[in-house]
Amino acid sequence: MIVFVSGGAKNGKSGFAQNLAVQLADGGKRYYVATMIPVDEEDYARIRRHVADREGLGFTTIECGGDILSCLNYDTHGSYLLDSVTALLQNVMFPPEKNYEMDLQAAEKCADDVVTFAKSVANAVIVSDYIYSDAQRYEESTECYRRCLARIDRLLAQVSDTVIEVSAGQLIFHKGGLPG
């Protein structure tokens, strides 16, 4: 099953998604695909919070800031929580090894690879941030990033069995439902 979870920052997406991934695993193996590459204390604090939230849930953490298909080397029969597409795209689209210059080819590859990943595992719960709904105009690189993320989110919504938006802790189903 593929479940796409989107919503604004700090709305409860990650907590909901990790509990859903545990449920979908049904006692089987579960993997947490951590995509954030921390750059400051705020990032490290967020990571510590997420690690503490997962404690005791039986996740094996896979650090994957770039090539999402490398996760398929673990176990395609497991239940995966990919948190988040937002960070993954940022990492590949503005890579530090290229002095953070925008790489649109990498963004296109990321879109294809995330969909391939989702279709290749038994269960995928994929989290993305809804960052493209405000009316403000940003500099061109940010606008390009937002368009690329919106494209990935649309692709994921198409291939997902269930699409859920989390808003202020409330679940809004846009497609499908949850098992059981």
Buried (B, 14 or more C-beta within 10 A) or exposed (E): BBBBBBBBEEBBBBBBBBBBBBBBBEEEBBBBBBBBBBEEEEEEEBEEEBEEEBEEBEBEEBEBBBBBBEBBEBBEEBBBBBBBBBBBBBBBBBBEEEEEEBBEEBBBBBBEBBBEBBEEBBBBBBBBBBBEEEEEEEEEEEEBBBEBBBBBBEBBBEBBBBBBBBBEEEEEEEEBEBEE
